[in-house]
Amino acid sequence: MTATRPEQPTPAYVPPHDLLRDKVVVVTAAAGAGIGAAVARRVLEEGARGLVIGDTHERRLSEAQESLAGEFGADRVTAVPCDVTSEEQVGALLDAAEPFGGVDVMVNNAGLGGTASVLEMTDEQWSRVLDITLTGTFRCVRAAAARMKDAGRRGVIVNNASVIGWRAQEGQAHYAAAKAGVMALTRCAALDVAPYGIRVNAVSPSLAMHPFLAKVTSDDLLAELKQREAFGRAAEPWEVANVMVFLASDYATYLTGEVVSVSSQHA
């Protein structure tokens, strides 16, 4: 009989501690109910004076802005439709941070997955996942770091990688390659921008539960994935967001070029 790992209860939501007081934060793929949305809420709770959220889904983005503005104040939240495959749209997203004083923290959360055997995967499938997940992150890192450098700002960039970048999973060659690339990009970019006091780090989540994941994943597969986790459960998106906020905060001033695993799964 295969041993089952008991599912531990989800901890209570952690109260804010002003970790990002007076910072201006930009978050990609921040609409909906996933990690990006959790980060957007968390940075406002942690005292950010300005938040710019981007996403390709304009209706959900508008709904996210309306919700956050209603709770935290319309003067603290701006939403800009942004496809990270477009350098022009990435620039417009960062432009929207200028009325707040310019970007201090860039959170690169945009990514695209999918499942296909490498035997059947098309060039189009491969290229689209790589362009959004890896090259899109590169575009955002380059644009944000350049603005931080020009402003003489000791800014922070936090990328969203994945445990898939460390371990093999069937049908995930494109996504795994992209996320491994995000890890390597993080390490190398950190050295490039360190002379300007800019830090670049990443998180590597495994299983974070949100409504979209539940909708597209069978109960049997979710149960199997949970069994790979030390706590026998998926992370809540806000648990991943907390680590991203820590990396963005002054509690992590000597941390750069690191990929922090927000899971119990390692290489």
N, C-alpha and C positions, 0 to 999 in steps of 0.2 A: 504494500500500500504506500502511495506517495504521501509524504508528510505535507500537511498544509500549514502555511504561515498565517497565524491569526491576524486579523485586520485590527490595527490599533486605532483608537478614536482620533479624530481630527482635533488638534489643539485649538484653544480659544484664539480668536483674532488678536494680534499683538497691537497694543495702543501705540500711537505715534510718539516720537521723541525729538521732533524738530531737527531731524538729521539733514534736511535740505533747505533749511531756512534761507530765504532770499535768493535761492538759485532759480535759474531759468532752464527748463527741461524740455527737450523735444523727444517724442516717442513715435516710432513708426509702427504701423499695424496695430493701432490702439483702439479700434472699434470692436464691438462684440463683447464676448465674455471670457476671453482667454488671458494669456499672460500680459499682453500689451495693455489691455484694459485694466488689469489689476495694478500694473506699474503706474498707469496714469492716475488712478485714484490714490495710490500710496504716496506718490510724490507730492500731491496736493495736501494730503494729511500730514506729510512731513515738513510742511511749511514753504514749499516752492512758491515764489511770488508770481511766476508765470509758467504756463504749460502750453505747449503746442503739440497737438496730436494729428497724425496723418493716417490715412488708410485709403485703399482703392474703392471700398464700398461706401459710397457717399451717403446713402440713407442711414446706415448704421453709424457712420461717423457723425452725422448731424445729431442723431439721437444721443450718442455718447457726449457730445459737447453740451447739448441741452441739459442732460442729467447732471454732469459735473458742474456746469455753470449754476444750475439751480441750487446745488448743495454748497459749492465753495465760492461762488461769486463769478459773474460773467466777465469781470475785469481780469480774471486770472487764467481764463481758458480760451484758446483759439484753435480752430480746426481747419486744416487745409487738405483737400484731396491730394494724395501723393502715391504715385506708382514709382517704386524705387528702381525700376528699369530705365527711368527717364532722368538724366542728369538735370534737366531744366526743372522738373517737378521737385527733385530733391533740393535744388537751390531755392525754390519758392517756399518750401517747407521751412528752411532755415531763415529765409527772409522774414517769415512771420514771427520769429523770435526777437527781431530787432526792436520793435516797439517796447518790449519788456527790458531791453538792455543788451540783448545778444545771448547766444546759447552758452550755458555753463556745462550742461550735461546732455549728451546725446545717447539715447537708448535705441539700439538697432534690433528691432524685434521681428521685422518682416521676413517671411520665409514661405516656401511652398513645398509640400511633400507630394506623395503619390506612391503607388505600388505597381511595379512592373519588373518582370524578370529581365536580367541583362541580355538574355537571348532574344527577347522580343521588344525591348525598349527602343523607341525611335530616337533619331537625332533631335527631333523637336521636343520630345519629353525630357531628354537629358538637358538640352540647352535651356529650356524654360525654367527648370528647377535650379540650375546653376546660375542663371541670370538674376533671378529674384533672390535666392537664398545666399549666394556667395558674392556675385558681382554687385548686387544691390547693397549688400552690407559694405563692400569696398567703396562704392560711390558715396555712401553716407559717412563713412569714416573719413574719407579724403576731404569731403566738403566741410564737415564739422571741424576737423582738425585744422584746416586752413583758416577758418574764421577765428578759431581760438588763438592760433598763432598770431594772426594779424592784429588781434585785439590785445595781445599780451596777457591772455587769460590762462590760468592754470586749470583748464577744463578737464572733463572726464568723459570717456566714451565707454559704454557698456554694450557688448554684443550678446546676442542670444544664440548659442551653439546648441548642441544636443549630445546626449550620451551615444547616439548613433554614430557620431564622429569618432568614437573609440572602439566600438564593437560591431561585429557583423550582424546583419539581419537580412533575411531573404526578401528580395524584391525592393531593396532600398539602396541600390548602388548609387543612383543619382543624388539622393538626399544625404546619404552617408558621406559621399565625396564632397558635397557642398558644405556640410557641417564640419567635417575635418578641415576643409579649407578655411572656414571661419575661425577655427582654433589657430591655425597657422598664421592667418592674417592678423589676428589679435596679437600674437607674440611678436611678429616682425614689425607691425605698425607701432607697437609700444616702444620699441627701440628707436624708430625713426622720429617720434615726436617727444621722447623723453627730454631732449635738450631744451624744449620749450615749456617744460613743466606740465605737459599733458599726459594723463594716464589712460591706458586702454586695457580693459579686462573683459572677460566673458563668463557667462554661466553655462552650464551643461546640464539641463534638466533631462529627466527620463520620461516619466508619466505624470502629466498634470491634467487633472480632470476639469472639463468644462462642457457645456451643453453640446457644442458641435462635435467634440470627440465622442460623446455618448451616442450621438445620432448616427455617426458613420462607422462605429465599431460594435461588433457583436458582443453580447454579454459574456460568451465563452472566452473570447479573446481578451476582453478587459479583465476577466478573472485570472487568466493566465499571466497577463502582464503585471497584475498586482502581486502575484506570487513571486515575482522577481525582485520585489522591493522589500527592504529590511522591515518596514513597518506594515507590510501586507496591504498597503493601500496606495492610491495615487496621491500625489501632492495636490493641494489646492493652488490655483494660480497665484494667490497672494503670498504663499510660502516661497515661491520662486521670486516674486516681486520684491520680497523683503531682502533677499540676497543681492539683487540688482541695486536696490537702494543703498545697502551697506557699501557696495563697491563704488557707488557714486558719491558717497559721503566722505567727510573728513576723517572718519574712523579708518579709512583705507588708504591714507596718503602715501604709504610706502609699498603699495601693491600695484604692480603693473606687469602686463604681459602674462597674466595668469588666467587659467580656465578653471573655474570653481564648479565642481560637480554638485548639483542640487539633487542628489539621488544617492542610492546605495550601490549603484552599478558603476564599475570601473573598467579600465582596459583589460 
